[in-house]
Amino acid sequence: MIFTPYVDELEVINEIHKYNDWEYSLIRLTSTMLEKNNTDANAIFRDMLYKKNLVDYEKLIFGGKNGIKLSASFLFNDWTQEHIMNFYRVNNKRGDRRFSIYGISDIVKSGLIREGDLLYMTIVNQHLVVLNVTRNTPTNEILGEVFGINIINEALARLISKVRDIAKFGYHINEFRTGKPSPRDAGDTLEKLLGIKANNSQEADFEGLIEIKSKTSKTMDTLFTLRPRFEGTPVASYEPKDRSRVSVFARLYGYESDKHPEHKSLYITIGSEKVPQNSFGFFLYVNEEDRIIELKKVNHIGKFEVTAFWTFDELEKELHKKHKTTIWLDVKTKMIGETAAFKYESAEVSRSPQFSTFLSLIQSGAVTYDWRGYTTPSGPYSGKNHGNAWRIKNKMRSLLFGSMEKVDLI
């Protein structure tokens, strides 16, 4: 279950993320959780424990006495409390995955937590850390002591200072071409002004820590590019060489176009089954059991077939690598003579993307996959792939990230 923070709670989370750049989980406390002291361990929390080799719920023997007990630091105001947490599976048919907090009644009696409070849980140096982001929130001094210095936060301060200087200058001439600008020019011009050299690295743009996204329109935001896998699909049957399979996809499923004569083109947006967003029968399907995202299509006999897929692990890794921290800039464009010029007007900083939210946004159609490319219909592959990308509706951006913060540039 995804728990949504209120505005004041989100402000606290934003502050925490100035110190913590690792994953976290949120749980909204109910009266049942507090009275019975048995809370559901949601998928995000379970994955977090598993990745740090602390708890593997799937290997636990049913029954509370067979659970794994770990110490956790609870941060309140200007002090911390240590409590034991028990992670276990209920002795019933389903083996429900739960956890309990030893001494929770004392914490409630002291007023440190109450029904309806939102708990933020993360792991620091193989140790569980729990914060109440609704009340009795920790001071910056405590956050600094527990999490240490955040190098991303220091890099962000340097970047924002540089971007502010650029923004105060006003309009900057397009560094790359005259005439109508391409969608990349505003971002490329900014990176040149920042002294960032153009490269094909998959790491974040600024010091390998912070991604920079510049937008001149209200089109969807590009999150990252990640080629799919094709094992066991018609594409793999057609082409044994994996490096050529992206071209094969356009060859098998593309169409003839006037823009690229004598080639097969495929320029489509692919959404969920309920909101496919294309007329070619393609849609995305979240296969939770196999932990993959399938790119499906109706075949010639009217059945759904998998044409490509991505694993959860690869997608999550790419999402966190590219967007651990991102600055999103809104850019105004005007022509100065025959050359475009860009003014960097406003910015937001996002942190800590939530992969479970990413999956739910695919299901709702808010996150889509764009296929952009063309190739020859037969023989040697000749054409171009424009970087097929995962994208998100800009109005939904704040839902994906655990933290969003507006930045004044001028």
Secondary structure, DSSP 8 states (H G I E B T S, - for coil): ------HHHHHHHHHHTTT--S-EEEEE--HHHHHH--EE--HHHHHHHHHTTS--GGG--SSGGGSEEEEEEEEETTEEEEEEEEEEE-SSSS--EEEEETTHHHHHHTTSS-TT-EEEEEEETTEEEEEESSSS---HHHHHHHH---HHHHHHHHHHHHHHHHHHH--EE-SS-SBS--TTHHHHHHHHHTT------SSBTBTBTBEEEEESSSS-EEEEE---B-TTSHHHHH-S-GGGHHHHHHHHH-EE-SSSTTSEEEEEEE-BSSS--SSSSEEEEEETTTTEEEEEEE-TTS-EEEEEEEEHHHHHHHHHHHHSEEEEEEEEEEEETTEEEEEEEEEEEEEEE-HHHHHHHHHHTSEEEEEEEEE-SSSS--SEE---EEEE-GGGHHHHEEEEEEE---
